[in-house]
Every structure is written in C-alpha cells, then in structure tokens.
C-alpha cells in the first residue's frame, strides 16, 4: 500500500486531501500543529478505510522544521509516495502595518519549508523512479496583491519553483504539480485577520476543498505541471495580467482589497 504525507492536514484543503487519499486506500502521514485534531482525523480514516495512519504534530513555520519532519518519517521506516505540501497561511493589511515576525513566519512556512521538504523527498523519489509531489500555490500567484503582498509573493514563488522542477524531472518517473485554487471554504480568512467588512467578499464563488482536491489529483494523473482549479472566473483572473499594464493592474487589485 502506498503512503501519502499531507501537511496542514487538520482543516481545509489538507483535510480534504487526507480523506480523498484514504478513500483510495493510501496510508497517511498527517502533519499539522494541533495533535488533537490530527489524531481525531487519523482515527476516523483508519477506522473507515482500514489504512495505516501516522500523526506528527509539528509547527512547520519553525526554521529546519522540514528536516525535522523528514528525519521523523525516515526513522519510522516509511516510504513517502506522495508529498502534499499544503501547509501555509496569509495575512491581511498593509505590509508596514503588519507584524514583521508574522510576515517572516509566512515566508518560512509558505516558501522555505516547501523547498526544504521538496529538496529532501524528491531525491529519494527520483532514485526509486517513482513518486509525486503536489505544492499548493494559489491564483494569487499570478499578480501582486496589495494588502496581501507577502502571501501573493510566496505563492508566486511556489508556482515558478514547481513548474521549473516539473520540467527538470518530467522524465524521472516523479510527477510534480502546482495547484492554484481560488477562494476556498476554509479557515484561511480568519487566520489572515480579514476585517469583518470583507469577510464575505468571496462567499458567492468559493470552491469546496473536496472539489479542489478532485481536480488536483486528476491533473496529477495526467502529468500536468499546473492546475488552476475552479470555474471560468478563476481562469479569467489568472489570465487578465497578460493583457493589462502592470501599474493599472496593481492599482485595480489594491482598490479591491483595501478596507
């Protein structure tokens, strides 16, 4: 039986990945900060699907947390066939008004830990000639977003990084995919400290985590480098920057996100 490692598995897209992969009879290594939520999910999936589950409670925003996780997995004798780099968070507000420590933690989690985990697991998969890595980006990756400047920049990094290593490894037997969801039902907006006045700005066009996961796994099977999930609205958003002068684009996005 194959094994998947899912970061940020306690809610949202990560939790949906865990449930979908369990239904496909994959053993799971579930990673997030909260032990209790992970354990509840692991027990549920183990009982329902008769799979093996491993829970690792770890704050991946800490420096070298990726190496710590890799070492724990290796020490357990587990071979990871599918790595889902899902853990991440955003933050709302003008850069100069937000806590710098939170911005740096966001870069650590959204970028550095993803690179670290990819860099540790990819050589093992490549040596076996088999495996897959999914890095969760966002439609925010396709343009700068004032008042979410660091978040959008981290997701742009993940998109470019993932597409590049997809090209480097497409003949190795290892599939690599960047998934770019639009607004998705999750705790993202709460953790990002969105003001109440903006809390419902995406309610009408939010995708379910389950839909994002289904589209992602289908794209992975096809060997794609990138998938923008959701409907035509998300496709329009990611393609508009090709046709609009950048100053005009950033000003327009800034007006949309300004409180």
Phi, psi and omega in degrees: 000136181278160185235134176245141174251126183238120174268155184062042190273358188276345178200171173061222184298321180298317178295320178294321174301313182301314182293317181293317181291325176297321179294339177267012176067037172263135170293156188229141163247115185255129186232132173191182182281331191260112182297315186298313180296319179297316182294321177298315179295316181299316180296317179302312184287325177296316181290321186283322189244001179056046178249167174269139179230144176232133181248129176231109178274116187204137175272103185282359175276357177277140178304139179066014177295328178299317178295321177300315179295314180302317180294321178297316180295315180297318180295334178279354180075022183269138171258122181269119180267333181221120178254121176252103177274087186253332186302135179177167176207165177240181179206133183258137175135163177299138185309314185289346180263351185261154180299126181297325181299323179291322179295319180291323176295324178296316178298319179299312183285311187287333185242296190298316181292323177297315178297317182297311181294318177299316181293335179272320184273329183299314180299325179294315178296317182297322178296323178284338185076025183198145178146176180205146178228129174243121175252125184274112175258224184187159171294345174295345182290344191266356177200153173296147179232101174304143183076359167216044192297314183289318180302309181298321180294320179295322182287329174295319177301311183298319179298309182294317179301313185291318178297323181293315182285337171301313180295322180293332190241010189292343177256012185265350186094354179258122177271137182226134186218136169259126177253132184240087178283157168269201178305129187227143179296114182191187176267012185304313187290328176293312182292332180279359179061039173296137179293155181303327182294341181247004188299329183256016187297335182243012186302326186283342184229028178282138174271157174278148176303324181297320179295319178301315182295316180299315179295322180297311182294327177294318179293323178297319179297328181278352179081020180290157176272330188213145171223126170263111184277167178094190187272195184297331179301318179292324178295321178296316182301316185283343181260340180305319182301343179289339191241357184241135176306141190297320179300316180296317181298310184295321177298318180294317179294321179298320178294326179292324186263351180287135183290000000 
